[in-house]
Amino acid sequence: MIHSMTAFARESLATEQGTLTLELRSVNHRYLDCHFKIPDALRELEGSFREQAAKGLSRGKLDCLLRLQQLGDAAAGPLVIDEARLDEVLKAAELVAGRAPASQALDPLQVLQFPGVCASRADSQDALLSAAASLFGKALATLKDNRAREGEKLAALILERLDLVQAEVANTRERLPALLKQQRERVISRIEDLDLDVDPGRLEQELVYMAQKADVDEELDRLDTHIQEVRRTLKKGGPCGRRLDFLMQEFNREANTLSSKSTASSTTASAVELKVLIEQMREQIQNIE
């Protein structure tokens, strides 16, 4: 299956700590290039996200934005008192009060604020990390599906233009014998008009040489070969953007040679049309993974 490198996915999930929203955007790139914007509380997931992206995607610039919209005070989660720590603090406070009778009475609120006495539940953070990891997997799957749908459209556009390239090559091949004959007759007619005395053997050699220079059968054969290879590559699927891009370079090479060997306006027009179609295919291929 052909995949595009351009796609978008957005997924949300409600948790006890708030609403997680994850957005994935991918565009074309020579390699796989991942960028993550993640809240500090979930920063430890970046390595896992990067590994998942590398397993699921081959190329493209991937931007990941993860947001946590906390739900007021509930975002802090329920408080848990460390009773062992509390006993230590109270015991220390009694010791101080015994040695300093004039000291003020202990404020319970200050005791709660003492480091280590009161903390959020550890399992709340674990649950949040698990939810974020699950959300990324879901968003990545959606992104891959979107890339596949877009890739299917790109493949259809490329095949449509490939059909036009094949038709142009066939038309040029069909016209070629008549063009070579026309070139030969034009040279002979020109010599007769000038009433020149030429050696028939030498004339024939020059005509053969001119025909060889104008012969584009080899270029047309290679264009046919490239057409079949593009079809085979699209049918095989998978990450094939680089191969297709290389084939477009080969297409251009043959089209340029066809243009340089042209001896008639019709052949020149065909070469120009081929270049236009090749460029249209190349633009689409830039987005293929």
C-alpha positions in Angstrom: 0.0 0.0 0.0 1.2 3.5 -0.9 1.4 6.0 2.0 1.5 9.7 1.9 3.8 11.6 4.3 1.2 14.3 4.7 -1.5 13.7 7.3 -3.1 14.8 10.6 -4.6 13.0 13.6 -6.1 14.3 16.8 -7.3 12.2 19.8 -8.6 13.1 23.3 -9.1 11.2 26.5 -10.6 12.2 29.8 -8.7 11.2 33.0 -9.0 11.9 36.7 -6.2 14.5 36.3 -7.8 16.2 33.4 -8.3 15.9 29.6 -5.4 14.7 27.5 -5.3 15.9 23.9 -2.8 14.7 21.4 -2.2 16.0 17.9 0.1 14.5 15.3 1.0 16.3 12.1 3.3 14.9 9.4 4.6 16.4 6.2 7.1 15.3 3.6 10.8 15.0 4.6 13.8 13.1 3.3 14.0 11.0 6.5 11.9 10.4 9.6 12.3 13.5 11.8 10.2 13.6 15.0 9.6 16.6 17.3 7.6 16.4 20.6 6.0 19.1 22.7 5.0 17.3 26.0 4.1 18.6 29.4 6.9 18.2 32.0 4.8 15.7 34.0 4.8 13.4 31.0 8.2 14.1 29.6 9.5 10.6 30.4 7.2 9.2 27.6 9.1 10.9 24.8 11.5 8.0 24.3 8.6 5.5 24.0 6.8 7.8 21.6 9.9 8.1 19.4 10.3 4.3 19.3 6.6 3.8 18.3 6.9 6.4 15.6 10.0 4.8 14.2 8.3 1.4 14.0 5.2 2.8 12.4 6.6 5.4 10.0 9.5 5.3 7.6 9.8 8.9 6.4 8.3 12.3 7.1 8.6 15.2 9.6 6.4 14.3 12.5 5.2 17.0 15.0 3.6 15.7 18.2 1.7 18.1 20.6 0.4 16.6 23.9 -1.7 18.8 26.2 -3.1 18.2 29.6 -6.1 20.4 30.5 -6.4 20.0 34.3 -9.8 20.1 35.9 -9.4 22.7 38.7 -8.6 21.4 42.1 -9.4 17.8 41.1 -6.3 17.9 38.9 -4.1 17.6 42.0 -5.7 14.3 42.9 -6.6 13.1 46.4 -4.1 13.8 49.2 -2.4 11.0 51.1 -0.8 11.5 54.5 2.3 9.7 55.3 1.5 8.7 58.9 5.0 7.5 59.7 6.4 10.9 58.5 3.7 12.7 60.5 4.6 10.9 63.7 8.2 11.9 63.2 7.2 15.6 62.7 4.9 15.6 65.7 7.5 13.9 67.9 10.1 16.5 66.9 7.5 19.2 67.6 6.9 17.9 71.1 10.6 17.8 71.8 10.9 21.4 70.7 7.9 22.4 72.8 9.3 20.7 75.9 12.5 22.6 75.6 10.9 25.9 74.7 7.7 26.2 76.8 7.0 29.7 75.5 6.6 28.5 71.9 3.3 28.8 70.1 0.9 25.9 69.6 1.5 23.7 66.6 -0.6 24.7 63.5 -2.0 21.6 61.8 -2.0 23.3 58.4 1.7 24.0 58.8 2.3 20.3 59.6 0.5 19.3 56.4 2.8 21.6 54.5 5.9 20.0 55.9 7.8 18.1 53.2 6.9 14.5 53.0 3.9 14.6 55.2 1.3 15.1 52.5 1.5 14.0 48.9 -0.6 13.1 45.9 -1.1 9.4 45.2 1.7 7.8 43.2 -0.7 5.6 41.3 -2.4 8.8 39.9 0.8 9.6 38.0 1.1 6.0 36.8 -2.4 6.1 35.5 -1.8 9.4 33.7 1.3 8.0 32.0 -0.5 4.9 30.9 -3.4 6.9 29.5 -1.0 9.2 27.5 0.8 6.2 26.1 -2.4 4.6 25.0 -3.6 7.9 23.5 -0.4 8.2 21.4 -0.8 4.6 20.1 -4.4 5.4 19.0 -3.4 8.7 17.4 -0.5 7.1 15.5 -2.8 4.4 14.2 -5.2 7.1 13.0 -2.3 9.0 11.4 -1.2 5.9 9.5 -4.7 5.3 8.2 -5.0 8.9 7.0 -1.6 8.6 5.3 -2.7 5.4 3.6 -5.9 7.0 2.3 -3.9 10.0 1.0 -1.4 7.7 -0.5 -4.1 5.8 -2.4 -5.2 9.1 -4.0 -1.6 10.0 -4.9 -1.1 6.6 -6.5 -4.2 7.1 -8.6 -3.0 10.6 -9.8 0.4 9.2 -10.7 -1.1 6.3 -12.7 -3.4 8.7 -14.5 -0.5 10.7 -15.7 1.5 7.6 -16.4 -1.2 6.5 -18.8 -0.8 9.8 -20.7 3.0 9.3 -20.8 2.6 5.9 -22.2 0.2 7.2 -24.9 2.6 10.0 -25.8 5.4 7.5 -26.2 3.3 5.2 -28.4 2.2 8.2 -30.6 5.9 9.3 -31.0 6.9 5.7 -31.9 4.1 5.5 -34.4 5.2 8.8 -36.1 8.9 8.0 -36.1 9.2 6.1 -39.5 7.3 8.8 -41.3 9.5 11.5 -39.7 12.7 9.7 -40.7 11.3 9.3 -44.3 10.3 12.9 -44.4 13.8 14.0 -43.3 15.4 11.8 -46.0 13.2 13.2 -48.7 13.8 16.8 -47.6 17.5 16.4 -47.9 17.3 14.8 -51.3 14.9 17.4 -52.5 17.2 20.2 -51.3 20.2 18.7 -53.1 18.1 18.4 -56.3 17.0 22.0 -56.0 20.6 23.2 -55.7 21.5 21.0 -58.7 24.5 19.6 -56.9 26.6 16.8 -58.3 27.1 14.4 -55.3 28.4 10.9 -54.9 25.4 8.6 -54.4 27.4 6.4 -52.0 28.6 9.4 -49.9 25.0 10.8 -49.9 23.7 7.5 -48.7 26.2 7.4 -45.9 25.3 10.9 -44.7 21.6 10.1 -44.8 22.2 7.0 -42.7 24.2 9.1 -40.3 21.5 11.6 -40.0 18.9 8.9 -39.5 21.0 7.4 -36.7 21.3 10.8 -35.0 17.6 11.4 -35.2 16.6 7.8 -34.1 15.0 7.8 -30.7 13.9 4.2 -30.6 16.4 3.6 -27.7 15.0 6.5 -25.7 11.4 5.3 -26.3 12.3 1.8 -25.2 13.8 3.1 -22.0 10.7 5.2 -21.4 8.5 2.1 -21.8 10.8 0.3 -19.3 10.5 3.1 -16.8 6.7 3.2 -17.2 6.5 -0.5 -16.3 8.9 -0.1 -13.4 6.7 2.7 -11.9 3.6 0.5 -12.2 5.4 -2.4 -10.6 6.6 -0.2 -7.7 3.2 1.3 -7.1 1.7 -2.2 -7.1 4.2 -3.5 -4.7 3.6 -0.6 -2.3 5.5 0.1 0.9 8.0 2.9 1.4 8.9 3.6 -2.2 9.1 7.4 -2.5 12.8 7.5 -3.0 12.7 4.9 -5.8 9.9 6.7 -7.6 11.8 9.9 -7.3 14.9 8.3 -8.9 12.7 6.9 -11.7 11.4 10.5 -12.4 15.0 11.6 -12.8 15.4 8.8 -15.4 12.2 9.9 -17.1 13.5 13.4 -17.4 16.8 12.2 -18.8 15.1 10.4 -21.7 12.7 13.2 -22.4 15.6 15.6 -22.6 17.4 13.3 -25.1 14.2 13.0 -27.1 14.0 16.8 -27.3 17.6 17.2 -28.3 17.2 14.6 -31.1 14.0 16.1 -32.4 13.9 16.9 -36.1 10.2 17.8 -36.3 7.9 20.1 -34.3 5.6 17.2 -33.4 8.5 15.4 -31.7 9.5 18.5 -29.9 5.9 19.0 -28.7 5.8 15.4 -27.5 9.0 15.9 -25.5 7.6 19.1 -23.9 4.3 17.2 -23.0 6.4 14.4 -21.5 8.3 16.9 -19.4 5.1 18.4 -18.1 3.6 15.1 -17.2 6.8 13.9 -15.5 7.0 17.1 -13.4 3.3 16.6 -12.4 4.2 13.0 -11.3 7.3 14.2 -9.5 5.3 16.8 -7.5 3.0 14.0 -6.2 5.8 11.6 -5.5 7.5 14.2 -3.2 4.7 13.4 -0.7 5.0 9.6 -0.9 6.7 7.8 2.0 
